[in-house]
Amino acid sequence: INAEYMGAQLEVHRAKLEEQRLKEDCIERSKLNPNTSAWTTADVCTSLMALDLSQDYSEIIKTNHIVGSVLPTMSAQDWRDLGITIFGDIRLLSQHSSSLSRPSPAKKKKKKKKKTQREQRRGFFFFFF
């Protein structure tokens, strides 16, 4: 194995690690609002950086003003209409969008139905002998 080849591979690997570290730092610094409907285009771009897409689609997001309230409604066809043609990226973007539209299980609260007086009296039986 050629030493130059190994050196080049090492540099590529280091560059990828550095890029990943920068993405993670950017996401950590941004501390996105959990309320996705309040996200700006910059917040949407930040959330997409964590997906490890093959390209940076920030310009497409900003040009088309994709904000947090729009993101959960985006379908695979919408991403194609914006000019994204890479299948894997479309799949990741669609999954990310749909995951934002699902309410978290912790937020669901089952309301207890208040019983009427008649329903409360049911079950009380008087037996006369």
C-alpha positions in Angstrom: 0.0 0.0 0.0 1.3 3.4 -1.0 2.1 5.8 1.8 0.8 8.7 -0.2 -2.5 7.0 -0.7 -2.8 6.3 3.0 -1.9 9.9 3.8 -4.6 11.1 1.4 -7.2 8.8 3.0 -6.3 10.0 6.4 -6.7 13.6 5.3 -10.2 12.9 3.9 -11.2 11.1 7.1 -9.9 14.1 9.2 -11.9 16.5 7.0 -15.1 14.5 7.4 -14.6 14.3 11.2 -14.1 18.1 11.3 -17.2 18.7 9.2 -19.2 16.5 11.5 -17.9 18.3 14.6 -18.7 21.7 13.1 -22.3 20.5 12.4 -22.7 19.2 15.9 -21.3 22.4 17.4 -23.7 24.5 15.3 -26.7 22.5 16.4 -25.6 22.6 20.1 -25.1 26.4 19.9 -28.4 27.0 18.3 -30.5 25.2 20.9 -33.5 25.0 18.7 -36.9 26.0 20.1 -38.9 22.8 20.8 -41.9 24.6 19.2 -41.1 23.9 15.5 -43.8 26.3 14.3 -41.7 29.1 15.7 -38.6 28.1 13.7 -37.1 30.5 11.2 -35.4 29.5 8.0 -32.0 29.5 9.8 -33.5 27.1 12.5 -34.8 24.8 9.7 -31.3 24.8 8.1 -29.7 24.0 11.4 -32.1 21.1 12.0 -31.3 19.7 8.5 -27.6 19.9 9.2 -27.9 17.0 11.7 -29.3 14.7 8.9 -25.9 14.3 7.2 -27.3 15.0 3.8 -25.1 14.7 0.7 -25.4 18.4 0.0 -26.1 21.7 1.8 -29.6 22.7 0.9 -29.6 26.0 3.0 -30.0 28.2 -0.1 -33.0 26.2 -1.3 -34.6 26.5 2.2 -33.9 30.3 2.4 -34.9 31.1 -1.1 -38.2 29.3 -0.7 -38.8 30.5 2.8 -39.2 27.1 4.4 -40.0 28.0 8.1 -40.9 25.7 10.9 -44.6 25.9 10.3 -44.1 24.7 6.7 -41.6 22.0 7.3 -43.9 19.4 8.8 -46.2 19.6 5.8 -43.5 18.9 3.3 -43.8 15.7 1.3 -41.3 13.9 -0.9 -42.8 15.4 -3.9 -42.4 18.9 -2.4 -38.7 18.3 -1.9 -38.4 17.1 -5.6 -40.3 20.2 -6.7 -37.7 22.3 -5.0 -35.0 20.7 -7.1 -33.6 18.0 -4.7 -33.0 14.9 -6.8 -30.9 12.6 -4.6 -33.2 9.8 -3.5 -31.5 9.3 -0.1 -31.7 13.0 0.7 -35.4 13.1 -0.3 -36.0 10.1 2.0 -34.2 11.7 5.0 -35.9 15.1 4.5 -39.3 13.4 4.2 -38.8 11.4 7.4 -37.5 14.4 9.3 -40.5 16.5 8.1 -43.0 13.8 9.1 -41.4 13.2 12.5 -41.9 16.9 13.3 -45.6 16.7 12.6 -46.2 13.9 15.0 -47.1 15.0 18.5 -45.0 13.4 21.2 -46.6 10.8 23.4 -45.9 12.8 26.5 -48.2 15.6 25.3 -51.2 13.4 24.9 -53.4 13.5 27.9 -56.6 11.5 28.1 -59.3 13.5 29.6 -61.4 11.8 32.1 -65.1 12.0 31.2 -67.1 13.5 34.0 -70.0 11.2 34.9 -73.5 12.6 35.0 -75.6 12.1 38.1 -77.6 9.3 36.4 -74.4 7.5 35.5 -73.1 7.9 39.1 -76.3 6.4 40.5 -76.1 3.4 38.2 -74.6 0.5 40.1 -76.4 1.3 43.3 -79.1 -1.3 43.6 -81.5 -1.4 46.5 -82.9 -4.8 47.3 -86.1 -4.9 49.3 -87.1 -8.1 51.0 
